[in-house]
Amino acid sequence: MLNPKQRQAVRLLFEAPEEKVAEMLGVKLDTLRRWKGKREFIDAMQLAATETRQSATRILSNALAHAAERIHEMVAIGADTQPLKPDAKVMVDMLKASGMLEAVLNDTGESESLASILAQLAQEEDEPDSD
């Protein structure tokens, strides 16, 4: 089990270089490097990296969805208040260029892509309301 300084080191190593982390913790650089070589520390770093990646993916996905929604609203309003049909190809090209159409792990750990999510949303939008 990691001691409190080691747990703090795991967190700090995502924010600062080794030398600075060792200084902040009041340990020698060699000590920090020795910790980094231990299986427990490596596992903790890998878990922290996975959690950070998953959080970043969720944040970016939400931001991208919000941006796509805003683009859709802007295009739908159009000039002279005449609604325009959004150019789906342009929007998909923008998403491809952003790299957001690549597969990512969802909250359940399954691989899914923004493309599949968008296709599902488009299909739901095309279905008539049952109300």
VOGU-3710 file (C-alpha; in Angstrom, 3 decimals, decimal comma):
1> mlnpkqrqav> 0,000/0,000/0,000  1,281/3,458/-0,864  2,073/5,839/1,954  0,589/9,374/1,931  3,668/10,943/0,271  3,623/8,310/-2,456  -0,092/8,872/-3,116  0,582/12,597/-3,317  3,499/11,913/-5,690  1,182/9,986/-8,039
11> rllfeapeek> -1,101/13,032/-8,282  1,720/15,564/-8,550  3,559/13,692/-11,301  0,673/14,593/-13,634  1,265/18,271/-12,863  5,002/18,798/-12,503  8,390/17,337/-13,451  10,051/14,760/-11,197  12,546/17,247/-9,767  9,795/19,633/-8,697
21> vaemlgvkld> 7,661/16,818/-7,240  10,589/15,527/-5,165  11,221/19,068/-3,903  7,528/19,613/-3,092  7,394/16,354/-1,138  10,703/16,940/0,635  12,264/13,730/-0,675  15,371/13,069/-2,732  14,960/12,621/-6,464  16,461/9,139/-6,156
31> tlrrwkgkre> 13,739/8,235/-3,647  11,000/9,357/-6,034  12,598/7,419/-8,884  12,825/4,326/-6,671  9,097/4,659/-5,877  8,363/4,942/-9,595  9,996/1,562/-10,157  7,792/-0,290/-7,659  4,829/-2,303/-8,978  2,378/-0,663/-6,553
41> fidamqlaat> 3,397/2,827/-7,666  3,308/1,856/-11,349  -0,210/0,436/-10,900  -1,346/3,614/-9,135  0,108/5,751/-11,944  -1,620/3,635/-14,595  -4,953/3,856/-12,786  -4,595/7,631/-12,409  -3,698/7,948/-16,106  -6,745/5,897/-17,132
51> etrqsatril> -9,052/7,960/-14,914  -7,568/11,195/-16,267  -8,005/10,020/-19,863  -11,617/8,971/-19,240  -12,425/12,301/-17,589  -10,813/14,234/-20,432  -12,728/12,167/-23,000  -16,034/12,878/-21,241  -15,267/16,588/-20,991  -14,231/16,812/-24,662
61> snalahaaer> -17,224/14,780/-25,820  -19,601/17,054/-23,914  -17,880/20,156/-25,283  -18,021/18,799/-28,813  -21,699/17,887/-28,501  -22,434/21,380/-27,198  -20,454/22,954/-30,055  -22,274/20,809/-32,631  -25,600/21,819/-31,100  -24,647/25,510/-31,283
71> ihemvaigad> -23,546/25,140/-34,919  -26,847/23,449/-35,708  -28,775/26,273/-33,999  -26,787/28,924/-35,870  -27,348/27,244/-39,231  -31,027/26,613/-38,486  -31,633/30,302/-37,708  -30,004/31,335/-40,990  -30,155/34,686/-42,705  -33,386/36,689/-42,794
81> tqplkpdakv> -34,831/34,285/-40,206  -35,306/31,688/-42,919  -34,414/28,259/-41,571  -31,596/26,535/-43,423  -30,966/22,818/-43,585  -27,595/22,192/-41,880  -24,971/20,736/-44,192  -24,367/17,417/-42,476  -21,307/16,656/-44,635  -19,586/19,863/-43,493
91> mvdmlkasgm> -20,399/19,079/-39,860  -19,126/15,488/-40,179  -15,940/16,734/-41,893  -15,386/19,104/-38,960  -15,851/16,232/-36,518  -13,450/14,028/-38,510  -10,839/16,781/-38,517  -11,178/17,134/-34,744  -10,479/13,411/-34,291  -13,684/12,995/-32,311
101> leavlndtge> -15,064/10,321/-34,652  -12,479/7,835/-33,399  -13,671/5,123/-31,075  -13,521/5,909/-27,370  -14,477/3,960/-24,280  -17,847/4,918/-22,856  -18,687/4,888/-19,145  -19,363/1,142/-19,259  -15,947/0,447/-20,810  -17,400/-0,424/-24,222
111> seslasilaq> -15,906/1,052/-27,363  -18,117/3,470/-29,230  -17,510/6,316/-31,614  -19,063/9,703/-31,891  -20,043/8,683/-35,423  -22,236/5,881/-34,070  -23,734/8,208/-31,471  -24,500/10,833/-34,128  -26,026/8,212/-36,430  -28,261/7,032/-33,611
121> laqeedepds> -29,309/10,609/-32,805  -30,035/11,330/-36,478  -32,155/8,195/-36,693  -34,109/9,207/-33,572  -34,584/12,715/-35,004  -36,017/11,271/-38,245  -38,505/9,058/-36,428  -41,980/10,621/-36,055  -43,055/11,597/-32,568  -45,401/9,091/-30,951
131> d> -47,291/11,849/-29,103
//
